[in-house]
Amino acid sequence: MRRIALIVLTMTGMLWASLALAALPRSPEGDWLTGRGGAVVRIAPCAGGTGLCGHIVGIVLDHGDAMPMDWQGRSQCGFELIRPSVTRSGAEWHGRIVDPRNGRAYHAEFQVTRTGELALRGYLGLPVFGETQHWMRYEGTVPRSCRIDRAQTAGSEVRTNNTGRPGQ
């Protein structure tokens, strides 16, 4: 009888421990393959020490493709895509995201989901006027050149949730 009680207590303790770990906010810090699969963004503490920022550290290209430029004619490699973001609840972050092609800035909210994806919603005005992309952790190596061969990301699933259609 004691043996059964001990097993039940042990299993109950393990269940509570796993629930407690699941409840902890997951950090968005790290490398992420964008929802459309075209870039790897590194989210890390901002240089000024306030909040998190995200810089493009890798761009997925076919062999021979030129490095894309931002709206000011500079390489998109190193571009600050996510501007200082602060947490409101320990798990959800709020800041700005900038389109490197045209310089337009949007509000952004992001958090790591239970499945380990980064759900990032960019919007104008109110969150209802936006789109959520699901980014996946990038486990590959990001070369110093910022160029990532498209074949390295071929198996990655990319999706967005507003229309139910895959990103472009």
C-alpha positions in Angstrom: 0.0 0.0 0.0 2.8 2.4 0.8 4.4 1.6 -2.5 1.2 2.7 -4.4 0.9 5.9 -2.3 4.6 6.7 -3.0 4.0 6.2 -6.8 0.9 8.3 -6.7 2.7 11.1 -4.9 5.7 11.0 -7.2 3.5 11.1 -10.3 1.4 14.0 -8.8 4.6 15.9 -8.1 5.9 15.3 -11.6 2.6 16.5 -13.0 2.7 19.7 -10.9 6.3 20.4 -11.9 5.5 20.0 -15.6 2.5 22.3 -15.3 4.7 24.9 -13.5 7.3 24.7 -16.3 4.7 25.0 -19.0 3.3 28.1 -17.3 6.7 29.9 -17.4 6.9 32.5 -20.2 9.2 31.4 -23.0 11.7 33.9 -24.1 11.6 35.2 -27.6 15.3 35.7 -27.6 17.1 33.7 -30.3 17.1 33.2 -34.1 13.8 32.9 -35.9 12.9 32.1 -39.5 10.3 34.6 -40.6 6.8 33.5 -41.4 7.4 33.8 -45.2 10.7 32.0 -44.9 12.8 34.8 -46.5 15.0 35.8 -43.5 16.4 34.9 -40.2 15.9 37.5 -37.5 17.9 37.5 -34.2 15.9 38.8 -31.3 18.1 40.0 -28.4 18.3 42.8 -25.8 18.5 46.2 -27.5 21.9 47.9 -27.6 20.5 50.6 -25.3 19.5 48.0 -22.7 15.8 48.7 -22.9 13.6 45.9 -24.3 14.2 43.5 -27.2 15.2 44.3 -30.7 15.3 42.1 -33.8 17.9 42.4 -36.6 18.1 40.5 -39.9 21.1 38.2 -39.6 20.4 35.9 -42.5 18.7 36.2 -45.8 17.5 33.1 -47.7 18.7 33.4 -51.3 19.1 31.2 -54.4 22.6 30.7 -55.7 23.7 33.9 -57.5 20.9 36.1 -56.1 22.0 39.6 -55.1 21.6 40.7 -51.5 18.4 42.6 -51.2 18.6 46.3 -50.3 16.4 48.3 -48.0 14.4 51.4 -49.0 17.5 53.5 -48.5 19.7 51.4 -50.8 21.6 49.6 -48.0 21.9 45.9 -47.5 19.0 44.3 -45.5 21.6 42.3 -43.7 21.8 43.8 -40.2 18.6 45.8 -40.6 16.7 46.5 -37.4 13.4 44.9 -38.2 11.9 44.9 -34.7 12.4 48.2 -32.8 12.6 48.3 -29.0 9.9 46.0 -27.6 8.8 45.8 -24.0 6.9 43.1 -22.2 3.6 43.8 -20.6 2.9 40.4 -19.0 6.3 38.7 -19.0 5.2 36.6 -22.0 3.8 39.1 -24.5 6.0 41.8 -26.1 4.9 45.1 -27.7 6.9 47.4 -30.0 7.3 48.2 -33.6 8.2 46.3 -36.8 9.6 48.0 -39.9 9.2 46.8 -43.5 12.7 47.0 -44.9 11.4 47.4 -48.5 9.6 50.7 -47.8 10.4 51.8 -44.3 6.8 51.7 -43.1 6.6 51.0 -39.3 3.8 49.0 -37.7 2.8 48.2 -34.2 3.9 44.7 -33.2 2.9 42.2 -30.6 4.7 38.9 -30.2 5.0 35.9 -27.9 6.3 32.4 -28.0 3.4 29.9 -28.3 3.0 26.6 -26.4 4.2 24.9 -29.6 7.4 27.0 -29.6 6.6 29.2 -32.5 6.9 33.0 -32.3 3.4 34.5 -33.0 4.1 38.0 -34.3 1.2 40.3 -35.1 1.9 43.5 -37.1 -0.9 46.1 -37.3 -1.9 49.7 -37.9 -3.9 51.4 -35.2 -5.7 48.4 -33.6 -4.6 44.8 -33.6 -7.8 43.8 -35.5 -6.2 45.6 -38.5 -3.2 43.4 -38.8 -1.8 40.0 -39.6 -0.2 37.4 -37.5 2.8 35.4 -38.8 4.1 32.3 -37.1 7.9 32.2 -37.1 9.9 29.1 -36.3 13.1 28.9 -34.4 16.1 28.7 -36.7 18.5 26.0 -35.6 20.9 26.3 -38.5 24.2 28.3 -38.6 23.9 31.9 -39.8 27.0 32.7 -41.9 28.8 36.0 -41.5 28.0 36.8 -45.1 24.3 36.8 -44.1 23.5 34.6 -47.1 21.6 31.4 -46.4 21.2 28.8 -49.2 17.5 28.2 -49.8 18.1 24.5 -49.6 18.9 24.9 -45.9 15.3 26.1 -45.1 13.5 23.8 -47.6 11.8 21.7 -45.0 10.5 24.6 -42.9 6.8 25.1 -42.7 5.7 28.7 -43.0 2.2 30.0 -42.3 0.2 33.0 -41.4 -3.2 33.0 -39.8 -5.4 35.8 -41.1 -6.4 34.2 -44.4 -5.5 30.6 -43.7 -3.2 30.8 -46.8 0.5 30.3 -46.6 2.7 33.4 -46.7 4.3 34.6 -50.0 
